[in-house]
Amino acid sequence: MTTLVAPIPSTGRVMRRPSHSFQIRHRPWQLQPFALAPVLPGETLKNALLQARVVTDPIRNPLIGWWYEMYLFYVKHRDMPDSAHFQNMVLQYGYDVSPAHSAARVETYHPGGAIDWADQCLRAVVPHYFRDDGEATNAATIGNLPAAKLNGMSWLDSVMLDSDTVKGGTIAGGSTAEATDLLLKQFELMRDMKLTTMTYEEFLRTYGVRAQLAEPDNKPELIRYVRDWNYPSNTVNPTDGTPTSACSWAIAERADKDRYFSEPGFVFGVAVARPKVYVNKQIGAAAGVLNDAMTWLPAILNHEPQTSLKRFTQTTGPLAGLATQPYWVDVRDLFTYGDQFVNFALTATDAGMVALPTAGMQKKYPSAADADALFVTAASRNLVRADGVLSLTVAGTQRDHT
């Protein structure tokens, strides 16, 4: 049989409709990739349809609900940690990209000996969307994947150990020093002059100099996300037939807004399950700190934010017995973000408890043990299981010539 290869004439833009199916198994709070769809410069995403069925293994608490979240990002070569290699790869024929190769990894569906594109995308996405400023991708992990934070904010977010506060006259000895007032007044002056939000280009314009626009910040773009809440329902434990509880979701999310791709990269999917939980190191309601005039935030001091800071010794306050040194609380956060309330022993193992804050006042990221403790069989049936498909419609020049 003879196969003829002939040149293909130029064509206009056509639609390609790739379908990326996925089946993933991951633990609560793990940031798990689920789709990796390559895109080319000049293409346009016309629409996307994400469909998934998600269930948990049997869980301990039949009452508390869970969130399941699925994100779609556009991650360019230049967003990735090894972007220099990928730019050279497309510019220099035969460029050696082996320095960007990595070992086999089950979580990213990577066989080893090649570029782990899912890991590259994940490490590009996590610092911008799942970490606070200055935090590294591996600031918190569960297994071999980065961990997401607890849902929401609370008064605990700004709690700080005495040793972590600014010393040398700013905050020390249980009182707010004169230096703090000076710094705050300087900040208010800068804010009034709009210096605190000024870009470098805006700074140059104050001299009459028109600067060029800054270079791209190499931040992946969030295309679409879905966040679905579900309460547990009755089910049967498949291992022994006993009745138990589990969460399940049926997800169908569309993205119909055009998205133009200016650089090569990927439409990258990340999934995370975040149970609603309670911290078991807080021994009482935070409202107990409201025991003097200053903690009720007098209106006359609204422009003095440092007056809402209150210092507790390690044996007092709602975190008594946790730390080995005094700690600080910003009372305004209680009014702003709220608090939890529990009327039973914090040692209960079936109440969605996590061992936070730690003695070092880490209060955002649960541990692997916290994730496993949510399940009836922590050692072996401790997963969230999802099956689905990501269907894309992309306008470009690629078509099937085989």
ABEGO torsion letter per residue (X at the ends): XBBBBBBBBBBBBBBBBBBBBBBBBBBBGBBBBABBBBBBBGBBBABBBBBBBBBBBBBABAABBBBBBBBBBBBBAAABAAAAAAAAAAABBGBBAAAABBBBBAAAGBAEGBBBAAAAAAAAAAAAAABBBGBBAAABBBEABBBBBBBEBBAAAABBBAAABBBGGABBGGBBBAAAAAAAAAAAAAAAAGAAABBAAAAAAAAGBBBBBBBBAGBBBBABBBBBBBBBBBBBBAAAGBBBBBBBBBBBBBBABBBBBABBEBBBBBBBBBBBBBBAABABBAAAABABAAAAGBAAAAABAAAABBBBBAABEAABGABABBBBBBAAAAAAAEBBBBABBAABAAAGBBBOBBAAGBAABBBAAAAAAABABAAABABBBBBBBBBBBBBBABBBAX
